[in-house]
Amino acid sequence: MKKIKKIVIGLIGTFMMFGCTDLDEELNSSIGEGADFSASDLLTGTYSSLRELQHEQDLLPSYVHSSDELIPPTRGGDWDDAGLWRDHHLHAWTNTHAHIDKTWRDLNSRAYNAQLVLCNGDATASEFAQATFLRTFLDFFTLDLFGVIPRRACDEDLLLPPTEQVDRADAVDLFISELEGVLNDLPSSGTPDVATQNAARMLLAKLYLNRAVYKATGADGGALEGPYSFEAADMTAVINNVNTLTGYDLEDEYFSSFIPANSETSSEIIFVSKNDESGATGRINNRWHMSMHYNQQPSGWNGFVATTELYNLFEDGDVRKSSAVPGLSNTFGYNAGFLIGQQSGPVDGGLAIVELKDRQQAPLVFTEDVDLFNSDERRGIRVVKYIPNTETNITSENAISFINDDAPGNDYVFFRYADARLMKAEAILRGGTDSGGETAEGIINELRNIRNASTLTSVTLDDILDERARELYWEGWRRNDQIRFGTFLGTWQEKGSASTAKSLLMPIPAEALSTNPNLTQNPGY
């Protein structure tokens, strides 16, 4: 076992922030004493630390708030927060934005968690391969958002800034090489919270699909606006990686991928951040609290809403738009998907469902219209995608108390099979070759048929982008998709002005620049 006292000292600094695990306490209690940690322990800590990415101030604002699928309205004094949420929607962020600073730190610190495994002389081939995947997975988001990845060698002094900065044009090639180099050492199968060969193939498909985007880098290091030149060989690599995924099917019940037991029941889930019900969990409950009204069950935060552009993409009958969920809809009065119009909820311990009112006793009617700067508590279409645990206790006052609402077991989904199928369809339209002869039209209509949507007679790239919106809404891929398709700098509901190309990258946080002189700010900030 390798002695890593210097590494332990660095764990509490900028480059190390584990999630809340037993390993945290062990590491922090060992400061100054010297300690031995096995590669297995460090790998467990790395997996656990992914839970912080579920936070509503982490990947969600970067990928969803900044896109055309979500509006964060200020409601009187609620959700103003000095404009932090509005900045995402309007692409008005600066290098002192608290959410962007948190995202930069969380991604880099967790990538360094994986680096500790790679620097540990006791790592088995499988542990080394899993840590390589995790580091590359985290660095992928840093590449996508910021365009530069700080890395350090194993023998570097942790009290000094990392000396290596990998830029976006080089990083995509490096990441592909790293993953392909360890692919055969990864577990061939396993639970979705483990980095398997399937998870690596999914990430490789993402990298090949976006390779042309990352290669489009100016002399100043900034990102260039498309249209991009997608190489046929890259698109074929996307198709081949998707074709090699094994053990998955499109799920008949769409929302089963987001229920408390999703990893155990869904046939689509490839890679997740694991949450243990009533145990170690992230903040997955924010995915329903952040949109639902205070008077719904469980009581929400009355925050974020869907754009009308997103809502209007759906046909009536499409199960992704609205589905009754047993135990939820019949007991608590609302469907999964989009909530609009008069809302209902339970009384008398769930024995009856009544029409709800807002806090001023007006009918609680959710409307399409919304004002980013000044909305009342009723305005905006709400979204419930991850499903609360519907097990409840009934108090003596016939009130409902949700079981495990503070520590739910829904695993946070990073990769699922429907996304892979949509990537394959896109890659075919962009010039890739499928040895099995599938067509983009056939793939899209297979998915739409399962989702109870009408059959398309032809499929264009615009259709692919729209179908990705319908299938993957609020899952954290929209920004990435919009940049690749050339719509991210445009306008949509409550974003009336087009953005400049600088918005294709986030600013490097001021704190990072002050502590690492090797970093250079992205152009325009």
One Martini backbone bead per residue (centre of mass of N, CA, C, O) as a GRO file, in nm:
protein
  525
    1MET     BB    1   0.098   0.034   0.020
    2LYS     BB    2   0.061   0.376  -0.027
    3LYS     BB    3   0.197   0.660   0.081
    4ILE     BB    4  -0.033   0.972   0.140
    5LYS     BB    5   0.009   1.235   0.309
    6LYS     BB    6   0.005   1.467   0.103
    7ILE     BB    7  -0.277   1.399   0.000
    8VAL     BB    8  -0.438   1.438   0.260
    9ILE     BB    9  -0.383   1.739   0.289
   10GLY     BB   10  -0.533   1.805   0.006
   11LEU     BB   11  -0.837   1.716   0.061
   12ILE     BB   12  -0.926   2.013   0.197
   13GLY     BB   13  -0.898   2.154  -0.060
   14THR     BB   14  -0.965   2.258  -0.374
   15PHE     BB   15  -0.898   1.951  -0.501
   16MET     BB   16  -1.078   1.839  -0.245
   17MET     BB   17  -1.428   1.695  -0.243
   18PHE     BB   18  -1.601   1.501  -0.083
   19GLY     BB   19  -1.848   1.340   0.010
   20CYS     BB   20  -2.065   1.196   0.242
   21THR     BB   21  -1.839   0.990   0.402
   22ASP     BB   22  -1.648   0.781   0.584
   23LEU     BB   23  -1.388   0.863   0.438
   24ASP     BB   24  -1.378   1.153   0.521
   25GLU     BB   25  -1.329   1.110   0.825
   26GLU     BB   26  -1.070   0.948   0.791
   27LEU     BB   27  -0.908   1.159   0.638
   28ASN     BB   28  -0.940   1.407   0.831
   29SER     BB   29  -0.823   1.249   1.088
   30SER     BB   30  -0.525   1.215   0.930
   31ILE     BB   31  -0.413   1.477   0.960
   32GLY     BB   32  -0.063   1.468   1.020
   33GLU     BB   33  -0.015   1.135   1.045
   34GLY     BB   34  -0.057   0.968   0.829
   35ALA     BB   35  -0.163   0.747   0.554
   36ASP     BB   36  -0.344   0.458   0.446
   37PHE     BB   37  -0.484   0.399   0.115
   38SER     BB   38  -0.666   0.231  -0.076
   39ALA     BB   39  -0.785   0.205  -0.388
   40SER     BB   40  -1.065   0.112  -0.301
   41ASP     BB   41  -1.131   0.347  -0.114
   42LEU     BB   42  -1.088   0.575  -0.324
   43LEU     BB   43  -1.301   0.473  -0.524
   44THR     BB   44  -1.543   0.491  -0.340
   45GLY     BB   45  -1.515   0.798  -0.293
   46THR     BB   46  -1.558   0.879  -0.587
   47TYR     BB   47  -1.838   0.775  -0.627
   48SER     BB   48  -1.968   0.933  -0.390
   49SER     BB   49  -1.889   1.228  -0.497
   50LEU     BB   50  -2.110   1.246  -0.729
   51ARG     BB   51  -2.356   1.355  -0.563
   52GLU     BB   52  -2.300   1.665  -0.587
   53LEU     BB   53  -2.407   1.687  -0.892
   54GLN     BB   54  -2.720   1.697  -0.797
   55HIS     BB   55  -2.719   1.976  -0.743
   56GLU     BB   56  -2.895   2.272  -0.820
   57GLN     BB   57  -2.586   2.426  -0.842
   58ASP     BB   58  -2.469   2.265  -1.082
   59LEU     BB   59  -2.538   2.116  -1.370
   60LEU     BB   60  -2.821   2.229  -1.408
   61PRO     BB   61  -2.765   2.533  -1.479
   62SER     BB   62  -2.559   2.480  -1.711
   63TYR     BB   63  -2.765   2.280  -1.892
   64VAL     BB   64  -3.070   2.396  -1.838
   65HIS     BB   65  -3.093   2.703  -1.775
   66SER     BB   66  -2.921   2.778  -2.049
   67SER     BB   67  -3.165   2.683  -2.202
   68ASP     BB   68  -3.485   2.603  -2.380
   69GLU     BB   69  -3.626   2.432  -2.103
   70LEU     BB   70  -3.589   2.678  -1.883
   71ILE     BB   71  -3.735   2.879  -1.613
   72PRO     BB   72  -3.629   3.127  -1.349
   73PRO     BB   73  -3.849   3.275  -1.172
   74THR     BB   74  -3.935   3.558  -1.014
   75ARG     BB   75  -4.121   3.570  -0.687
   76GLY     BB   76  -4.071   3.836  -0.583
   77GLY     BB   77  -3.857   3.729  -0.326
   78ASP     BB   78  -3.841   3.473  -0.489
   79TRP     BB   79  -3.559   3.368  -0.663
   80ASP     BB   80  -3.349   3.596  -0.692
   81ASP     BB   81  -3.048   3.580  -0.593
   82ALA     BB   82  -2.905   3.821  -0.749
   83GLY     BB   83  -2.955   3.673  -1.045
   84LEU     BB   84  -2.834   3.381  -1.080
   85TRP     BB   85  -3.059   3.241  -1.250
   86ARG     BB   86  -3.093   3.448  -1.480
   87ASP     BB   87  -2.804   3.432  -1.594
   88HIS     BB   88  -2.843   3.163  -1.734
   89HIS     BB   89  -3.078   3.233  -1.927
   90LEU     BB   90  -2.910   3.507  -2.042
   91HIS     BB   91  -2.599   3.478  -2.050
   92ALA     BB   92  -2.481   3.669  -1.775
   93TRP     BB   93  -2.228   3.562  -1.678
   94THR     BB   94  -1.951   3.542  -1.455
   95ASN     BB   95  -1.639   3.488  -1.276
   96THR     BB   96  -1.837   3.518  -0.990
   97HIS     BB   97  -2.022   3.285  -1.011
   98ALA     BB   98  -2.130   3.061  -0.782
   99HIS     BB   99  -2.214   2.815  -0.957
  100ILE     BB  100  -1.961   2.801  -1.139
  101ASP     BB  101  -1.761   2.765  -0.912
  102LYS     BB  102  -1.879   2.502  -0.804
  103THR     BB  103  -1.855   2.332  -1.061
  104TRP     BB  104  -1.552   2.350  -1.097
  105ARG     BB  105  -1.474   2.228  -0.821
  106ASP     BB  106  -1.631   1.961  -0.837
  107LEU     BB  107  -1.505   1.844  -1.092
  108ASN     BB  108  -1.198   1.867  -1.013
  109SER     BB  109  -1.205   1.720  -0.741
  110ARG     BB  110  -1.323   1.449  -0.851
  111ALA     BB  111  -1.100   1.397  -1.054
  112TYR     BB  112  -0.884   1.380  -0.828
  113ASN     BB  113  -0.991   1.138  -0.689
  114ALA     BB  114  -0.922   0.952  -0.929
  115GLN     BB  115  -0.617   1.016  -0.934
  116LEU     BB  116  -0.546   0.870  -0.669
  117VAL     BB  117  -0.581   0.590  -0.786
  118LEU     BB  118  -0.368   0.621  -1.018
  119CYS     BB  119  -0.135   0.681  -0.782
  120ASN     BB  120  -0.185   0.396  -0.677
  121GLY     BB  121   0.006   0.103  -0.650
  122ASP     BB  122  -0.260  -0.102  -0.577
  123ALA     BB  123  -0.407  -0.100  -0.832
  124THR     BB  124  -0.597  -0.256  -1.023
  125ALA     BB  125  -0.699  -0.286  -1.337
  126SER     BB  126  -0.995  -0.218  -1.270
  127GLU     BB  127  -0.949   0.029  -1.090
  128PHE     BB  128  -0.794   0.192  -1.298
  129ALA     BB  129  -1.019   0.195  -1.511
  130GLN     BB  130  -1.240   0.329  -1.340
  131ALA     BB  131  -1.079   0.588  -1.277
  132THR     BB  132  -1.046   0.673  -1.568
  133PHE     BB  133  -1.338   0.709  -1.629
  134LEU     BB  134  -1.406   0.916  -1.406
  135ARG     BB  135  -1.210   1.133  -1.493
  136THR     BB  136  -1.319   1.161  -1.784
  137PHE     BB  137  -1.611   1.221  -1.716
  138LEU     BB  138  -1.550   1.486  -1.560
  139ASP     BB  139  -1.371   1.622  -1.782
  140PHE     BB  140  -1.591   1.642  -1.993
  141PHE     BB  141  -1.749   1.872  -1.852
  142THR     BB  142  -1.517   2.070  -1.842
  143LEU     BB  143  -1.476   2.084  -2.141
  144ASP     BB  144  -1.769   2.168  -2.222
  145LEU     BB  145  -1.776   2.433  -2.034
  146PHE     BB  146  -1.447   2.551  -2.031
  147GLY     BB  147  -1.202   2.420  -2.230
  148VAL     BB  148  -1.035   2.329  -1.965
  149ILE     BB  149  -0.784   2.101  -1.804
  150PRO     BB  150  -0.668   2.034  -1.503
  151ARG     BB  151  -0.348   1.875  -1.437
  152ARG     BB  152  -0.160   1.621  -1.251
  153ALA     BB  153   0.093   1.468  -1.133
  154CYS     BB  154   0.177   1.241  -0.891
  155ASP     BB  155   0.457   1.416  -0.804
  156GLU     BB  156   0.311   1.658  -0.725
  157ASP     BB  157   0.254   1.937  -0.547
  158LEU     BB  158  -0.043   2.007  -0.379
  159LEU     BB  159   0.039   2.317  -0.298
  160LEU     BB  160   0.038   2.339  -0.602
  161PRO     BB  161  -0.035   2.403  -0.902
  162PRO     BB  162  -0.124   2.274  -1.178
  163THR     BB  163   0.068   2.240  -1.480
  164GLU     BB  164  -0.159   2.112  -1.648
  165GLN     BB  165  -0.325   2.213  -1.963
  166VAL     BB  166  -0.609   2.100  -2.131
  167ASP     BB  167  -0.737   2.148  -2.426
  168ARG     BB  168  -1.009   2.094  -2.627
  169ALA     BB  169  -0.869   1.978  -2.885
  170ASP     BB  170  -0.695   1.764  -2.716
  171ALA     BB  171  -0.890   1.629  -2.511
  172VAL     BB  172  -1.065   1.448  -2.691
  173ASP     BB  173  -0.830   1.260  -2.775
  174LEU     BB  174  -0.736   1.179  -2.494
  175PHE     BB  175  -1.001   1.050  -2.392
  176ILE     BB  176  -1.026   0.835  -2.604
  177SER     BB  177  -0.757   0.697  -2.541
  178GLU     BB  178  -0.811   0.629  -2.245
  179LEU     BB  179  -1.064   0.453  -2.282
  180GLU     BB  180  -0.953   0.250  -2.493
  181GLY     BB  181  -0.713   0.152  -2.302
  182VAL     BB  182  -0.937   0.034  -2.062
  183LEU     BB  183  -1.186  -0.125  -2.161
  184ASN     BB  184  -1.100  -0.435  -2.099
  185ASP     BB  185  -1.073  -0.369  -1.771
  186LEU     BB  186  -1.356  -0.343  -1.747
  187PRO     BB  187  -1.646  -0.426  -1.659
  188SER     BB  188  -1.883  -0.604  -1.846
  189SER     BB  189  -2.055  -0.582  -1.581
  190GLY     BB  190  -2.322  -0.424  -1.383
  191THR     BB  191  -2.411  -0.187  -1.201
  192PRO     BB  192  -2.490   0.153  -1.271
  193ASP     BB  193  -2.266   0.254  -1.041
  194VAL     BB  194  -2.065   0.128  -1.247
  195ALA     BB  195  -1.778   0.120  -1.443
  196THR     BB  196  -1.833   0.007  -1.747
  197GLN     BB  197  -1.814  -0.071  -2.071
  198ASN     BB  198  -2.081   0.070  -2.135
  199ALA     BB  199  -2.013   0.346  -2.016
  200ALA     BB  200  -1.768   0.394  -2.201
  201ARG     BB  201  -1.918   0.379  -2.471
  202MET     BB  202  -2.100   0.618  -2.415
  203LEU     BB  203  -1.874   0.827  -2.383
  204LEU     BB  204  -1.748   0.781  -2.659
  205ALA     BB  205  -1.996   0.871  -2.819
  206LYS     BB  206  -1.992   1.160  -2.713
  207LEU     BB  207  -1.710   1.237  -2.814
  208TYR     BB  208  -1.749   1.179  -3.117
  209LEU     BB  209  -2.002   1.361  -3.158
  210ASN     BB  210  -1.827   1.631  -3.036
  211ARG     BB  211  -1.550   1.669  -3.177
  212ALA     BB  212  -1.603   1.907  -3.374
  213VAL     BB  213  -1.661   2.115  -3.155
  214TYR     BB  214  -1.380   2.103  -3.005
  215LYS     BB  215  -1.208   2.166  -3.268
  216ALA     BB  216  -1.359   2.448  -3.269
  217THR     BB  217  -1.083   2.649  -3.228
  218GLY     BB  218  -0.935   2.926  -3.162
  219ALA     BB  219  -0.643   3.106  -3.122
  220ASP     BB  220  -0.765   3.206  -2.825
  221GLY     BB  221  -0.941   2.933  -2.723
  222GLY     BB  222  -1.206   2.963  -2.835
  223ALA     BB  223  -1.522   2.907  -2.931
  224LEU     BB  224  -1.685   2.797  -3.219
  225GLU     BB  225  -1.922   2.847  -3.433
  226GLY     BB  226  -2.121   2.714  -3.630
  227PRO     BB  227  -2.084   2.494  -3.848
  228TYR     BB  228  -1.985   2.162  -3.838
  229SER     BB  229  -1.730   1.908  -3.908
  230PHE     BB  230  -1.838   1.594  -3.955
  231GLU     BB  231  -1.697   1.296  -3.937
  232ALA     BB  232  -1.762   0.989  -4.057
  233ALA     BB  233  -1.579   0.829  -3.860
  234ASP     BB  234  -1.705   0.939  -3.600
  235MET     BB  235  -1.997   0.845  -3.657
  236THR     BB  236  -1.926   0.546  -3.671
  237ALA     BB  237  -1.820   0.533  -3.380
  238VAL     BB  238  -2.085   0.587  -3.249
  239ILE     BB  239  -2.237   0.343  -3.364
  240ASN     BB  240  -2.046   0.119  -3.258
  241ASN     BB  241  -2.080   0.184  -2.956
  242VAL     BB  242  -2.384   0.142  -2.945
  243ASN     BB  243  -2.389  -0.152  -3.062
  244THR     BB  244  -2.214  -0.264  -2.803
  245LEU     BB  245  -2.440  -0.246  -2.631
  246THR     BB  246  -2.553  -0.438  -2.343
  247GLY     BB  247  -2.872  -0.511  -2.187
  248TYR     BB  248  -3.079  -0.321  -2.350
  249ASP     BB  249  -3.394  -0.131  -2.339
  250LEU     BB  250  -3.669   0.010  -2.409
  251GLU     BB  251  -3.899   0.158  -2.205
  252ASP     BB  252  -4.233   0.128  -2.152
  253GLU     BB  253  -4.189   0.296  -1.883
  254TYR     BB  254  -4.066   0.597  -1.873
  255PHE     BB  255  -4.065   0.668  -1.545
  256SER     BB  256  -3.889   0.419  -1.444
  257SER     BB  257  -3.609   0.588  -1.463
  258PHE     BB  258  -3.727   0.785  -1.187
  259ILE     BB  259  -3.762   0.608  -0.961
  260PRO     BB  260  -3.656   0.484  -0.663
  261ALA     BB  261  -3.600   0.189  -0.839
  262ASN     BB  262  -3.457   0.237  -1.119
  263SER     BB  263  -3.199   0.046  -1.132
  264GLU     BB  264  -3.381  -0.222  -1.083
  265THR     BB  265  -3.615  -0.173  -1.330
  266SER     BB  266  -3.469  -0.048  -1.560
  267SER     BB  267  -3.362  -0.104  -1.911
  268GLU     BB  268  -3.182   0.184  -1.961
  269ILE     BB  269  -2.964   0.197  -1.747
  270ILE     BB  270  -2.605   0.275  -1.733
  271PHE     BB  271  -2.548   0.551  -1.550
  272VAL     BB  272  -2.494   0.642  -1.200
  273SER     BB  273  -2.587   0.806  -0.905
  274LYS     BB  274  -2.601   0.681  -0.596
  275ASN     BB  275  -2.892   0.618  -0.383
  276ASP     BB  276  -2.965   0.565  -0.040
  277GLU     BB  277  -3.220   0.486   0.128
  278SER     BB  278  -3.173   0.646   0.426
  279GLY     BB  279  -2.883   0.732   0.340
  280ALA     BB  280  -2.669   0.786   0.098
  281THR     BB  281  -2.727   1.108  -0.045
  282GLY     BB  282  -2.830   1.336  -0.240
  283ARG     BB  283  -3.033   1.598  -0.415
  284ILE     BB  284  -3.279   1.457  -0.573
  285ASN     BB  285  -3.535   1.611  -0.450
  286ASN     BB  286  -3.503   1.872  -0.624
  287ARG     BB  287  -3.656   1.760  -0.886
  288TRP     BB  288  -3.942   1.831  -0.738
  289HIS     BB  289  -3.923   2.081  -0.552
  290MET     BB  290  -3.833   2.311  -0.768
  291SER     BB  291  -4.143   2.314  -0.911
  292MET     BB  292  -4.333   2.281  -0.696
  293HIS     BB  293  -4.576   2.365  -0.493
  294TYR     BB  294  -4.638   2.421  -0.166
  295ASN     BB  295  -4.943   2.268  -0.183
  296GLN     BB  296  -4.812   2.026  -0.256
  297GLN     BB  297  -4.726   1.670  -0.284
  298PRO     BB  298  -4.473   1.749  -0.189
  299SER     BB  299  -4.355   2.027  -0.082
  300GLY     BB  300  -4.246   2.294  -0.256
  301TRP     BB  301  -4.053   2.580  -0.406
  302ASN     BB  302  -4.165   2.736  -0.649
  303GLY     BB  303  -3.989   2.760  -0.927
  304PHE     BB  304  -3.936   2.596  -1.194
  305VAL     BB  305  -3.989   2.608  -1.557
  306ALA     BB  306  -4.123   2.559  -1.859
  307THR     BB  307  -4.115   2.606  -2.174
  308THR     BB  308  -4.319   2.640  -2.443
  309GLU     BB  309  -4.132   2.510  -2.649
  310LEU     BB  310  -4.124   2.240  -2.506
  311TYR     BB  311  -4.426   2.175  -2.464
  312ASN     BB  312  -4.503   2.206  -2.784
  313LEU     BB  313  -4.356   1.934  -2.885
  314PHE     BB  314  -4.604   1.784  -2.780
  315GLU     BB  315  -4.825   1.540  -2.790
  316ASP     BB  316  -5.105   1.411  -2.733
  317GLY     BB  317  -5.025   1.101  -2.554
  318ASP     BB  318  -4.752   1.147  -2.472
  319VAL     BB  319  -4.595   1.004  -2.202
  320ARG     BB  320  -4.383   1.238  -2.153
  321LYS     BB  321  -4.597   1.460  -2.089
  322SER     BB  322  -4.815   1.239  -1.960
  323SER     BB  323  -4.845   1.038  -1.653
  324ALA     BB  324  -4.977   0.797  -1.476
  325VAL     BB  325  -4.892   0.714  -1.131
  326PRO     BB  326  -4.896   0.484  -0.921
  327GLY     BB  327  -4.948   0.647  -0.602
  328LEU     BB  328  -4.965   0.945  -0.717
  329SER     BB  329  -5.220   1.029  -0.880
  330ASN     BB  330  -5.444   0.892  -0.687
  331THR     BB  331  -5.324   1.041  -0.412
  332PHE     BB  332  -5.187   1.347  -0.516
  333GLY     BB  333  -5.310   1.471  -0.807
  334TYR     BB  334  -5.065   1.398  -1.012
  335ASN     BB  335  -4.852   1.390  -1.272
  336ALA     BB  336  -4.623   1.300  -1.485
  337GLY     BB  337  -4.443   1.579  -1.600
  338PHE     BB  338  -4.667   1.812  -1.699
  339LEU     BB  339  -4.797   2.109  -1.532
  340ILE     BB  340  -5.132   2.225  -1.609
  341GLY     BB  341  -5.347   2.409  -1.456
  342GLN     BB  342  -5.544   2.271  -1.245
  343GLN     BB  343  -5.475   2.178  -0.916
  344SER     BB  344  -5.428   1.883  -0.713
  345GLY     BB  345  -5.512   1.733  -0.382
  346PRO     BB  346  -5.496   1.607  -0.067
  347VAL     BB  347  -5.727   1.484   0.178
  348ASP     BB  348  -5.774   1.302   0.444
  349GLY     BB  349  -5.520   1.116   0.393
  350GLY     BB  350  -5.614   1.062   0.074
  351LEU     BB  351  -5.937   1.019   0.042
  352ALA     BB  352  -5.917   1.300  -0.115
  353ILE     BB  353  -5.958   1.510  -0.410
  354VAL     BB  354  -5.865   1.851  -0.459
  355GLU     BB  355  -5.869   2.170  -0.527
  356LEU     BB  356  -5.625   2.400  -0.535
  357LYS     BB  357  -5.456   2.662  -0.361
  358ASP     BB  358  -5.310   2.931  -0.290
  359ARG     BB  359  -5.192   3.158  -0.050
  360GLN     BB  360  -5.453   3.355  -0.150
  361GLN     BB  361  -5.697   3.156  -0.240
  362ALA     BB  362  -5.645   3.090  -0.522
  363PRO     BB  363  -5.646   2.919  -0.786
  364LEU     BB  364  -5.429   2.655  -0.884
  365VAL     BB  365  -5.303   2.784  -1.188
  366PHE     BB  366  -5.115   2.681  -1.444
  367THR     BB  367  -4.922   2.871  -1.676
  368GLU     BB  368  -4.752   2.965  -1.961
  369ASP     BB  369  -4.711   3.228  -1.850
  370VAL     BB  370  -4.404   3.424  -1.789
  371ASP     BB  371  -4.177   3.604  -1.566
  372LEU     BB  372  -3.851   3.636  -1.494
  373PHE     BB  373  -3.887   3.896  -1.284
  374ASN     BB  374  -4.232   3.876  -1.248
  375SER     BB  375  -4.397   3.634  -1.060
  376ASP     BB  376  -4.628   3.444  -0.960
  377GLU     BB  377  -4.715   3.132  -0.809
  378ARG     BB  378  -4.873   3.026  -1.091
  379ARG     BB  379  -4.659   3.066  -1.297
  380GLY     BB  380  -4.604   2.804  -1.492
  381ILE     BB  381  -4.468   2.508  -1.606
  382ARG     BB  382  -4.443   2.207  -1.463
  383VAL     BB  383  -4.203   1.952  -1.336
  384VAL     BB  384  -4.220   1.581  -1.320
  385LYS     BB  385  -3.976   1.322  -1.325
  386TYR     BB  386  -3.897   1.261  -1.062
  387ILE     BB  387  -4.018   1.029  -0.821
  388PRO     BB  388  -4.165   1.012  -0.546
  389ASN     BB  389  -4.210   0.862  -0.258
  390THR     BB  390  -4.538   0.717  -0.187
  391GLU     BB  391  -4.476   0.660   0.089
  392THR     BB  392  -4.681   0.687   0.389
  393ASN     BB  393  -4.799   0.880   0.656
  394ILE     BB  394  -5.067   0.899   0.895
  395THR     BB  395  -5.195   1.117   1.089
  396SER     BB  396  -5.423   1.213   1.329
  397GLU     BB  397  -5.492   1.465   1.115
  398ASN     BB  398  -5.480   1.349   0.819
  399ALA     BB  399  -5.185   1.371   0.740
  400ILE     BB  400  -4.914   1.377   0.514
  401SER     BB  401  -4.615   1.168   0.530
  402PHE     BB  402  -4.325   1.130   0.385
  403ILE     BB  403  -4.113   0.879   0.287
  404ASN     BB  404  -3.793   0.971   0.222
  405ASP     BB  405  -3.775   1.277   0.117
  406ASP     BB  406  -3.476   1.342   0.232
  407ALA     BB  407  -3.386   1.016   0.143
  408PRO     BB  408  -3.386   0.913  -0.146
  409GLY     BB  409  -3.343   0.637  -0.404
  410ASN     BB  410  -3.298   0.789  -0.652
  411ASP     BB  411  -3.112   0.762  -0.917
  412TYR     BB  412  -2.882   0.942  -1.098
  413VAL     BB  413  -2.900   1.009  -1.440
  414PHE     BB  414  -2.663   1.001  -1.704
  415PHE     BB  415  -2.719   0.718  -1.857
  416ARG     BB  416  -2.921   0.614  -2.144
  417TYR     BB  417  -3.046   0.434  -2.409
  418ALA     BB  418  -3.210   0.649  -2.559
  419ASP     BB  419  -2.969   0.830  -2.610
  420ALA     BB  420  -2.808   0.631  -2.780
  421ARG     BB  421  -3.018   0.606  -3.011
  422LEU     BB  422  -3.014   0.908  -3.084
  423MET     BB  423  -2.716   0.920  -3.157
  424LYS     BB  424  -2.730   0.722  -3.389
  425ALA     BB  425  -2.926   0.875  -3.567
  426GLU     BB  426  -2.749   1.125  -3.597
  427ALA     BB  427  -2.494   0.985  -3.715
  428ILE     BB  428  -2.630   0.893  -3.974
  429LEU     BB  429  -2.707   1.184  -4.077
  430ARG     BB  430  -2.381   1.265  -4.052
  431GLY     BB  431  -2.241   0.991  -4.216
  432GLY     BB  432  -2.276   0.728  -4.093
  433THR     BB  433  -2.218   0.369  -4.053
  434ASP     BB  434  -2.435   0.086  -4.052
  435SER     BB  435  -2.398  -0.254  -4.064
  436GLY     BB  436  -2.720  -0.314  -4.006
  437GLY     BB  437  -2.908  -0.082  -4.161
  438GLU     BB  438  -3.004   0.139  -4.007
  439THR     BB  439  -3.228   0.408  -3.951
  440ALA     BB  440  -3.328   0.704  -3.836
  441GLU     BB  441  -3.630   0.659  -3.876
  442GLY     BB  442  -3.648   0.385  -3.728
  443ILE     BB  443  -3.544   0.479  -3.451
  444ILE     BB  444  -3.747   0.707  -3.393
  445ASN     BB  445  -4.011   0.535  -3.431
  446GLU     BB  446  -3.957   0.334  -3.211
  447LEU     BB  447  -3.963   0.540  -2.983
  448ARG     BB  448  -4.240   0.675  -3.046
  449ASN     BB  449  -4.411   0.423  -3.014
  450ILE     BB  450  -4.347   0.374  -2.710
  451ARG     BB  451  -4.446   0.691  -2.646
  452ASN     BB  452  -4.712   0.752  -2.812
  453ALA     BB  453  -4.627   0.856  -3.097
  454SER     BB  454  -4.613   0.956  -3.397
  455THR     BB  455  -4.532   0.895  -3.716
  456LEU     BB  456  -4.262   0.950  -3.922
  457THR     BB  457  -4.186   1.000  -4.268
  458SER     BB  458  -3.938   1.177  -4.174
  459VAL     BB  459  -3.579   1.264  -4.103
  460THR     BB  460  -3.415   1.521  -3.942
  461LEU     BB  461  -3.209   1.706  -3.754
  462ASP     BB  462  -3.441   1.866  -3.626
  463ASP     BB  463  -3.588   1.612  -3.527
  464ILE     BB  464  -3.368   1.518  -3.337
  465LEU     BB  465  -3.365   1.760  -3.148
  466ASP     BB  466  -3.664   1.734  -3.064
  467GLU     BB  467  -3.645   1.441  -2.955
  468ARG     BB  468  -3.438   1.506  -2.736
  469ALA     BB  469  -3.625   1.693  -2.582
  470ARG     BB  470  -3.849   1.488  -2.519
  471GLU     BB  471  -3.666   1.261  -2.383
  472LEU     BB  472  -3.435   1.467  -2.210
  473TYR     BB  473  -3.574   1.645  -2.025
  474TRP     BB  474  -3.402   1.767  -1.751
  475GLU     BB  475  -3.112   1.578  -1.772
  476GLY     BB  476  -2.845   1.754  -1.896
  477TRP     BB  477  -2.819   1.793  -2.250
  478ARG     BB  478  -2.910   2.058  -2.398
  479ARG     BB  479  -2.661   2.233  -2.433
  480ASN     BB  480  -2.498   2.030  -2.595
  481ASP     BB  481  -2.704   2.009  -2.824
  482GLN     BB  482  -2.732   2.311  -2.910
  483ILE     BB  483  -2.443   2.351  -2.996
  484ARG     BB  484  -2.429   2.126  -3.214
  485PHE     BB  485  -2.701   2.260  -3.367
  486GLY     BB  486  -2.694   2.593  -3.341
  487THR     BB  487  -2.908   2.718  -3.082
  488PHE     BB  488  -2.775   2.847  -2.816
  489LEU     BB  489  -2.759   3.168  -2.922
  490GLY     BB  490  -3.046   3.222  -2.910
  491THR     BB  491  -3.398   3.240  -2.881
  492TRP     BB  492  -3.649   3.256  -2.612
  493GLN     BB  493  -3.826   3.235  -2.358
  494GLU     BB  494  -3.709   3.512  -2.186
  495LYS     BB  495  -3.498   3.534  -2.450
  496GLY     BB  496  -3.453   3.811  -2.664
  497SER     BB  497  -3.135   3.766  -2.697
  498ALA     BB  498  -2.863   3.707  -2.850
  499SER     BB  499  -2.566   3.545  -2.834
  500THR     BB  500  -2.242   3.510  -2.803
  501ALA     BB  501  -1.969   3.300  -2.844
  502LYS     BB  502  -1.876   3.308  -2.543
  503SER     BB  503  -2.123   3.118  -2.437
  504LEU     BB  504  -1.988   2.837  -2.514
  505LEU     BB  505  -1.834   2.933  -2.259
  506MET     BB  506  -1.730   2.941  -1.954
  507PRO     BB  507  -1.597   3.092  -1.700
  508ILE     BB  508  -1.326   3.123  -1.525
  509PRO     BB  509  -1.288   3.140  -1.216
  510ALA     BB  510  -1.143   3.367  -1.014
  511GLU     BB  511  -1.034   3.170  -0.803
  512ALA     BB  512  -0.874   2.994  -1.003
  513LEU     BB  513  -0.689   3.219  -1.113
  514SER     BB  514  -0.562   3.300  -0.832
  515THR     BB  515  -0.443   2.987  -0.780
  516ASN     BB  516  -0.379   2.960  -1.113
  517PRO     BB  517  -0.146   3.089  -1.335
  518ASN     BB  518  -0.192   2.873  -1.579
  519LEU     BB  519  -0.446   3.014  -1.633
  520THR     BB  520  -0.690   3.118  -1.886
  521GLN     BB  521  -0.914   3.318  -1.988
  522ASN     BB  522  -1.185   3.332  -2.155
  523PRO     BB  523  -1.313   3.476  -2.407
  524GLY     BB  524  -1.497   3.780  -2.300
  525TYR     BB  525  -1.419   3.795  -1.963
   0.00000   0.00000   0.00000
